[in-house]
């Protein structure tokens, strides 16, 4: 299991909630579908494994409480696998089936994040209901902040909340659309869910890719450019 330091800086994404960003729902759906098609067979096989991992506990007759804990523990790392493969496809890098399991490289942070996510959402539901709905949507993109941006679980959750809050209603609409895709997958003789699951995660990756990865890269490029220009001016003054 690879060792990660998680020394990413949440402030490097501050421009996203301060300056805002455009939310392009139709483009994310189209982009997610294209990413899925690039490696559809492996995505479907992994979605089958992803689904069977949870069902296995019931088949083996494992106590519901224990089975639920194990499902909760492996759920986040397996979910991360969809993001990791989608990212490699987006970067035009070769993929192999083992890439789907690289989410376990971030096992501790993903488990802590999942536990915190679940606790805060349930607490919000119990207290006044809407805070739970708000947090369930606001934490929508915390996983890629852990696996791609090296944020620890708490910083990832808080960064996701701040970024999503800027366009919360659009993210709520996205969640409803993804729920509709899952429903269609179930209605398609149930087996359609093995297509729906990876498509949903590829769309979620497309959201992260456009809002966070691309804009943060562009933002950093501008900072670097300014830094170079200032350095050149300073060098000129020293001559």
C-alpha positions as CSV (number, residue, x, y, z in Angstrom):
1,X,0.0,0.0,0.0
2,X,1.5,3.3,-1.1
3,X,2.3,5.9,1.5
4,X,0.9,9.4,1.1
5,X,1.6,12.4,3.2
6,X,-1.6,14.4,2.5
7,X,0.1,17.8,2.6
8,X,-2.2,19.4,0.0
9,X,-3.2,23.0,0.8
10,X,-7.0,23.7,0.9
11,X,-6.3,27.4,0.3
12,X,-5.1,26.6,-3.2
13,X,-8.8,26.1,-4.1
14,X,-10.0,29.3,-2.5
15,X,-10.5,31.0,-5.8
16,X,-13.3,28.5,-6.6
17,X,-15.6,29.7,-3.9
18,X,-14.4,33.3,-3.9
19,X,-14.5,33.9,-7.7
20,X,-17.1,31.2,-8.6
21,X,-17.2,28.9,-11.6
22,X,-19.6,27.9,-14.4
23,X,-21.5,24.7,-13.9
24,X,-22.2,22.8,-17.1
25,X,-24.5,19.8,-16.4
26,X,-25.0,18.6,-19.9
27,X,-21.3,18.7,-20.7
28,X,-20.5,16.7,-17.6
29,X,-23.0,14.0,-18.6
30,X,-21.6,13.9,-22.1
31,X,-18.0,13.8,-20.8
32,X,-18.8,11.1,-18.3
33,X,-20.4,8.9,-20.9
34,X,-17.4,9.3,-23.2
35,X,-15.0,8.4,-20.4
36,X,-17.1,5.3,-19.7
37,X,-17.1,4.2,-23.3
38,X,-13.3,4.4,-23.4
39,X,-13.0,1.4,-21.1
40,X,-16.6,0.2,-20.8
41,X,-15.9,-3.6,-20.4
42,X,-13.6,-3.1,-17.4
43,X,-15.9,-0.5,-15.9
44,X,-18.8,-3.0,-16.1
45,X,-16.8,-5.8,-14.6
46,X,-15.6,-3.7,-11.7
47,X,-19.1,-2.4,-11.1
48,X,-20.1,-6.1,-10.8
49,X,-17.3,-6.7,-8.3
50,X,-18.3,-3.4,-6.5
51,X,-21.9,-4.7,-6.2
52,X,-21.0,-8.2,-5.2
53,X,-18.7,-7.1,-2.5
54,X,-21.7,-5.9,-0.5
55,X,-23.9,-8.8,-1.4
56,X,-21.2,-11.3,-0.4
57,X,-21.7,-10.5,3.3
58,X,-25.4,-11.5,3.1
59,X,-24.7,-14.7,1.1
60,X,-22.1,-15.7,3.7
61,X,-24.6,-15.1,6.5
62,X,-22.4,-12.5,8.2
63,X,-24.1,-10.6,11.1
64,X,-25.9,-7.5,9.6
65,X,-24.0,-5.1,11.9
66,X,-20.6,-6.6,11.1
67,X,-21.4,-6.9,7.4
68,X,-22.6,-3.3,7.3
69,X,-19.3,-2.1,8.9
70,X,-17.2,-4.0,6.3
71,X,-19.3,-2.7,3.4
72,X,-18.9,0.8,4.7
73,X,-15.1,0.3,5.0
74,X,-14.5,-1.0,1.5
75,X,-17.1,1.2,-0.1
76,X,-15.1,4.4,-0.3
77,X,-11.8,2.8,-1.6
78,X,-13.8,1.0,-4.2
79,X,-15.6,4.1,-5.2
80,X,-12.2,5.9,-5.5
81,X,-11.3,3.2,-8.1
82,X,-13.8,4.6,-10.6
83,X,-12.3,8.1,-10.2
84,X,-8.7,6.8,-10.6
85,X,-9.4,4.9,-13.8
86,X,-11.5,7.8,-15.2
87,X,-8.6,10.2,-14.5
88,X,-6.1,8.0,-16.3
89,X,-8.4,7.8,-19.3
90,X,-8.8,11.6,-19.2
91,X,-5.1,12.0,-19.2
92,X,-4.7,9.5,-22.1
93,X,-2.6,7.2,-19.9
94,X,-2.8,3.4,-20.2
95,X,-5.0,1.7,-17.7
96,X,-5.0,-1.8,-16.3
97,X,-7.6,-3.6,-14.2
98,X,-5.5,-3.3,-11.0
99,X,-5.9,0.5,-11.2
100,X,-9.5,0.1,-9.9
101,X,-8.1,-1.1,-6.6
102,X,-5.7,1.8,-6.0
103,X,-8.2,3.5,-3.9
104,X,-7.0,1.3,-1.1
105,X,-3.7,3.2,-1.2
106,X,-5.8,5.9,0.5
107,X,-7.6,3.5,2.8
108,X,-7.3,5.3,6.1
109,X,-8.2,8.8,4.9
110,X,-11.2,7.5,2.8
111,X,-12.5,5.5,5.8
112,X,-12.2,8.4,8.1
113,X,-13.8,10.6,5.5
114,X,-16.7,8.2,5.0
115,X,-17.3,7.9,8.7
116,X,-17.3,11.6,9.2
117,X,-19.5,12.1,6.1
118,X,-22.1,9.6,7.3
119,X,-22.1,11.0,10.9
120,X,-22.6,14.6,9.9
121,X,-25.2,13.9,7.3
122,X,-27.2,11.6,9.7
123,X,-26.8,14.2,12.5
124,X,-28.1,16.9,10.1
125,X,-31.1,14.8,9.2
126,X,-32.0,14.0,12.8
127,X,-31.7,17.6,13.9
128,X,-33.5,19.7,11.3
129,X,-33.5,17.5,8.1
130,X,-32.4,20.2,5.7
131,X,-28.9,20.5,7.1
132,X,-28.5,16.8,6.3
133,X,-29.7,17.3,2.7
134,X,-27.3,20.3,2.5
135,X,-24.3,18.3,3.7
136,X,-25.1,15.2,1.6
137,X,-24.9,17.4,-1.5
138,X,-22.1,19.7,-0.3
139,X,-19.8,16.7,0.4
140,X,-20.3,15.4,-3.2
141,X,-16.7,15.8,-4.4
142,X,-14.6,15.1,-1.3
143,X,-13.2,11.8,-2.6
144,X,-11.1,13.2,-5.5
145,X,-9.7,15.9,-3.1
146,X,-8.2,13.0,-1.1
147,X,-6.9,10.9,-4.0
148,X,-5.8,13.6,-6.4
149,X,-5.1,16.7,-4.4
150,X,-3.5,15.0,-1.3
151,X,-5.9,16.6,1.2
152,X,-6.6,14.8,4.4
153,X,-10.2,13.7,4.9
154,X,-11.3,16.7,7.0
155,X,-9.8,19.3,4.6
156,X,-11.3,17.3,1.7
157,X,-14.8,17.4,3.2
158,X,-14.5,21.1,4.0
159,X,-13.1,22.0,0.6
160,X,-15.8,20.1,-1.1
161,X,-18.4,21.8,1.0
162,X,-17.1,25.3,0.2
163,X,-16.7,24.6,-3.5
164,X,-20.2,22.9,-3.9
165,X,-22.0,25.6,-1.8
166,X,-21.1,28.1,-4.5
167,X,-23.4,26.2,-6.9
168,X,-25.4,24.1,-4.4
169,X,-28.7,24.0,-6.3
170,X,-26.9,22.9,-9.5
171,X,-25.2,20.1,-7.6
172,X,-28.6,19.1,-6.2
173,X,-29.9,18.9,-9.7
174,X,-26.9,16.8,-10.7
175,X,-27.6,14.4,-7.8
176,X,-31.2,14.0,-8.9
177,X,-30.0,13.3,-12.5
178,X,-27.6,10.7,-11.2
179,X,-30.3,9.1,-9.1
180,X,-32.5,9.0,-12.3
181,X,-29.6,7.2,-14.1
182,X,-29.4,4.6,-11.3
183,X,-33.2,4.1,-11.5
184,X,-33.0,3.5,-15.2
185,X,-30.2,1.0,-14.7
186,X,-32.4,-0.9,-12.2
187,X,-35.4,-0.8,-14.5
188,X,-33.2,-2.2,-17.4
189,X,-33.6,-5.8,-16.2
190,X,-31.5,-4.9,-13.2
191,X,-28.3,-5.7,-15.0
192,X,-28.3,-2.1,-16.4
193,X,-27.1,-1.0,-13.0
194,X,-23.7,-2.4,-13.8
195,X,-23.6,0.2,-16.6
196,X,-25.3,2.9,-14.5
197,X,-22.8,2.7,-11.6
198,X,-19.6,3.5,-13.6
199,X,-21.4,6.0,-15.7
200,X,-22.5,7.9,-12.6
201,X,-18.9,7.9,-11.2
202,X,-17.5,9.0,-14.6
203,X,-19.9,11.9,-14.6
204,X,-18.9,12.8,-11.1
205,X,-15.2,12.7,-12.2
206,X,-16.1,15.0,-15.1
207,X,-17.5,17.5,-12.6
208,X,-14.2,17.4,-10.6
209,X,-12.1,17.5,-13.8
210,X,-13.8,20.7,-15.1
211,X,-14.4,22.6,-11.9
212,X,-11.3,21.6,-9.8
213,X,-8.5,20.1,-11.9
214,X,-8.7,22.3,-14.9
215,X,-9.5,25.6,-13.2
216,X,-6.9,25.0,-10.4
217,X,-4.3,24.2,-13.0
218,X,-5.2,27.3,-15.0
219,X,-5.2,29.4,-11.9
220,X,-1.8,28.1,-10.8
221,X,-0.4,28.8,-14.3
222,X,-1.4,32.4,-14.0
223,X,0.3,32.7,-10.6
224,X,3.4,31.1,-12.0
225,X,3.3,33.5,-15.0
226,X,3.0,36.5,-12.6
227,X,5.9,35.1,-10.5
228,X,8.1,34.8,-13.6
229,X,7.3,38.3,-14.7
230,X,8.0,39.7,-11.3
231,X,11.3,37.8,-11.2
232,X,12.3,39.1,-14.6
233,X,11.6,42.7,-13.6
234,X,13.6,42.2,-10.4
235,X,16.5,40.8,-12.3
236,X,16.3,43.7,-14.8
237,X,16.5,46.2,-11.9
238,X,19.5,44.5,-10.5
239,X,21.5,45.0,-13.7
